[in-house]
């Protein structure tokens, strides 16, 4: 199941899960087998798989593989409890991305409801497996919708320009999702539509997701692209070489504040200064209405080795021994620096908490929402 492409990060068939080891890219394409939730936890924590949508799907499927062959003799309630505890464990692997906790909450609710009506523990596990597999399929469809809607939106916002150059950060493509991608999905759609002049991607230190992964995807897709140093982004904007910046999101607070890969905040400030539009592309599952602002987002801090050594901590030491290190994996971009958020359901200007509430709770059609809450409905298909 999943999207058929050479860059599939998740290869799943019922009872079997293989994850592309992204630490070895672009020099080696190798997959690891995931047979249980512990394997899934380790793969997520060790960055074998990364990207907010991808880790949510990988975690859900890791547990699906585990329960598919489990010899379980307990009651339905005990089966539901088993699944719930395993999901809580998987959520602890990486705390910043909301997609993982959102998926876990939905799956926990499902097995709890199923346990109230079923008399066989196996039915609990089967319901869980079916739901996890549906998440995999839905993620690909949602990403393609983000790409299509995002490309159309950028064309309109940029005056129907026939040639658009954009800058992206980190990796938000097939490798970060179940397939196609979010921000990189928009770039794919722009390219398919014949209006992308060039995609610029940052190296994204210290783990180099841009140079290792995004550049790899862009070359593979034959999309015109140029890699730049993280520190070159402001100069790129000053020289007028990009019309927009488009990034993904690991968590979006109710007011539109957005947590994404470290360095995103820098890009947003530079974009604001140079009059470059700044977009976030993410699925609705990245929106966390329980957090009023980005101040409440927990920011993961990673190993000092990622800065002290080459290859994101896996290579030779390059920094002086004894130096202290601060290595946050994410930063939070305030909503007032974001031009708009693009999802599979709606585009919205920010900051507007009520727009997010409308999107998640009552949105029935794909629409534009402006800051006066007027609605301009489009003819696009939608998914509720």
N, C-alpha and C positions, 0 to 999 in steps of 0.2 A: 504494500500500500504506500501512498505518498507519491510525490512527483517523480517522474522518470527523467533523470538527468545525471550527467557524470559527476555533478557536484552535490549529490544528495548527502546531507549530513546525517540523516536518519533513514536506515533501511530496516523496515519492519514487515514481518509476516507473522501471523498468529503463532505465539510460542517462541518467537525468535526476534532478537533486536541486535542490530549492529550499528555502532556509532563511528562516524569518520573522526579519526584522531587529528583534530585541527592544529595541535601543537606541532605536527610534523610537516604541515603545509608551508610553502608550496613545493618543497623538494621531494616529498614522499606522500603518496596516497595510501593510507593504511586504515583498516577498520578494526575495532575491538568488539568482542562479544559481551553483551550485557545480559546476565541471567537472573538477576535479582535486584531488589531495591538497594542493597549495599553497593553493588556494582554501579548502579545508576548514580547514587550519591557521590561516589568517588569520581566518576566520570565528569560530573557537573563541577564538583569542587576543584578538581585538578585541571579544568579547562579543556578536557577532551572535546566536550561540546559546550558551546557558549552562545549567547544571544538569548534575550528574554523569552521569545516564543519557543525557541528550540529546546531550552532547558525544561520548560513546562511540559512539552510533549515527550521529551526523553524520560523525564521522571515518571509521568503517567504510564508510559509504555514499559518502563523497567519493572514496575509493579505488576503490570498486566502479564508480562512474561513469567514473573514469579508465581502468581496465583494460578496461571494456566496449567501448571503441572504440580500444584500443591496437593499433598495428601492431607486433607483437613477433616477432622472428625467432630468439630464443634457445632454449636447451634448457629442459626442465621445471625443472631445478635452478636455472637462471638466472632463470626466472620466479618461482620461490619466493623467491629471494634479493631480487628486485626488490620483491615485495610486502612482505617482512619489513623491508627498509630504509625503505620508505615508511611503514609502520606505526610504526617507531621514531621517525621524523620527526614524525608526527602526535601521538605520545605527549608529545613535548616542548612541545606548545602550552600545556598547563596541567598542572602536575605533581601537584597535591594530590589530585584525584579519582582513586580507584583504578579506577573503572569503565572508564576509557579504557585504562589499561595492562592490565587484566584482559582486555578484549575483544581487544586487540592480541596478547597472549600466546596466547589461544585460536586466533585466526586464523592466527598464525604457525605454530603446531603443526599446524593443519589443512593448510596449503599444503605444509609440509615432508613430512607423511605422504603427501599426494597425489602429490608429486614422485617418491616412491619407486616408484610403480606406474604412473604415466602416461607416455606417450611423446610427448605433444603439449603444448606450453606453454599452448595455449588451454584445455586441460582444467584447468590450475592456476587460471587466472583465472576460469573458470566455477565451479569449486568455491568459490573465494573469494566470488564474487558471491552464490551460493546461501546461503552461511553468513551473510554480512552481512545479506541480506534476512530470513533466519530470526531474526536478532537483533532486527530491527525489530518483527516480529510478536510475538516472545516478550516484548519489553519491555512492550507494551501489556497483554498477558495477565497478566504478573507484577504490574503496577501495579494492575490491577483486583482481583487476589487480595489484595494488601497492603491495599487499601481495604476490602474485604469483611471480611477477618480482623481488621483493626485496629478497625473499627467495632464488631464483635462483642466484641472483647477489652475495649475501653473501656467498653462497656455493663456487662460483668461486673465489671470492676475498680471501676467507679463505682456499684455496687449497683443495676444495672438502672434507673438514673435515666431518667425520661421526657424530661428536658430537660437537655442538656449544652451548655455554652459552653466553647470552647477558644481558645487563643492559638497562632498559628503565626508563623514567622519566615522571611524570605527568600521565594523562590518555589519550590514543589515540585509544581506542577500539570502540566497538559498542556504548558505552555511549557518546562518543565524536563526533560521526558521525551519518549518517542515518543507518549505519549497517556495521559490520565486523571490521572497523578500519583502521588506516594508519600504524603507527609504530607497534602497537599491532597486526595489521593485518599481518604484516611480521612475527611476532612471532607466530601467529596462523598457518601461512603457514609452518614455520619451524617445528612446532610441528606435523602438519598433515603429513609432509614428513618424519617424524621419525628421524630427525637429531637434534632436540632441546634437549640438555641435561638439561638446566635449564634457566628460565627467572628470573632475579633479578629486583625488582622494588623499587624505592625510595618512601619514605613516601610522599614527595612533600609538605613540609610546605610552607605557613601556613594553606592552605585550605585542605591539606591532600588528594589531588586527587589520589595519589598513594596508600596510605593505605586504603582509603575508597572505591575507584572505581576500580583501576587497579587490586589490590589484589582480589577484589570481582569478577571481570571478569575472572581472571586466575583460581581461585578456581572453579568457575562455569563451566569453560571449561575443568577442570581437567588437566590443563597444569602445569607441575612441576615448582614451583616458590618459591622464598624466598623474603620476605620484608626486606629492610634495612633502617637504618636512612640515611637521606640526607648526613650527615657528615661521613658516613662509605664508601662512594663510592671510594675515593682515595685508601683506604686500600684494598678494594675488588680488584681493578685493580692491585695494587702492588703485591698482592698475586697470580696473574695470574688466577683468577677465572672466568674472562669473556674475550672473544675474540673480542667483539664489543659492542658499545653503539649505540642504535637506538632510536631516538626521533622524535616527530612530529614538526610542524611549524605553527605559526599563520600568519607570513608574511615573505617572502623571497625577499630581494632586488635584483636588476639587477646584482649585482656583487657576489651574493651568500650569503651575510650576512643574518643571519636567526634569527628572533625574535621567541622565544618560552618561555615556562613557566620559571619563575625565578628559577635560579639554573642550567639551561642548560649550561650557559657559564662556570660555575665551572666544570661541568662534562667534557666539551670539553677540558679545560686546563689540567685536570687530565689525560684524555685519551691521549692527545698529549705527555705528560711527560712520560707516561708508555707504549707508543707504541701500544695503543689500537685503533682500527679503530672506527671512529665516523661517523654515518650515520644520515641523515635527511630523513624522509619519509613523503611526503605530496602531495596533488593533485596539478595539474598545476594552479588551481585557487588561490593557496597560493603565487604564484609568482607575484610580483608587479614591473613591468618594469618601472613604473613612478618614482621609487626611485633608484638613482644610487648606494646608499650604505645604510647600516643599520643606519647610523647617522641620516637619515631623518625619521626613523620609530617612530611614536608616541607611547610612552609607557604608558599604563594605570596604574594609582596608585589607590589602593583600600583602604578601610576603615582601620583605625588603629586598630579597634576592632579585626580584623583577627589575629593580633599579641598579643593584650592585653588579649584576652579571649581564652578559649579552644574551640574546635569544630569549628575552622575557624571563630571565632567571635560570635558564637551562644551560647556558654556555659559560664562558670564561669570565672571571672577575675583572671589572674595569674600573671600579671605584675604590677609593682608599679604604683600607680596613679600619674599622672603628668609627666611621662616619654614621650618624643617625639618619634614618630614612622615614619619610612620611609618604605613604603610597595608597591614597584613596583610589578605588576603582571607578568611582563615579563622582560627578558634581551635579548641582541643581541649577538649572537655568530659570531665572524668574520669568513669569508669564509675560511681563511687559516688554520682553525682548523677542518674543515669538510672534511672527506675523500670523500664523494659523496652524492649527493641528488638523491633520488629515487622517481619517480612519476609514474602515470599510463601510461605514454608514453615513458619515457626514463630514463636511469641512466646517471649521468654526474659527472665528476670530477669537483671540484671547487678549486680556484676561477676563473671563466671565464664568464664575462658578455656576450660574444658573444654566448656561449653555451645556455644561458637562452633565448637569442633572437631567436636562431635557434629552440629551443624547442617550444616556444610559437607561433612563427610566421610561420615557414615553415616545422616543423617536419611532415613527412608523414608516417614514419614507426617507430616501436619500435627499438631502436638502442643503442649501447654504443657510447659515444662520449669521446674521450681522449683529452689530452691537445694539441695535434697537429692537432685537427679537423679531424682526420681520422675516418671513420665510419665502424663499424663491424656489419652488419645487422644480426639479429637473425630471427628465424622462428616464434617468438611470434606474436599473433594477435595484432592488434593495434586499437586505436580509435582516430579519428581526429575530 
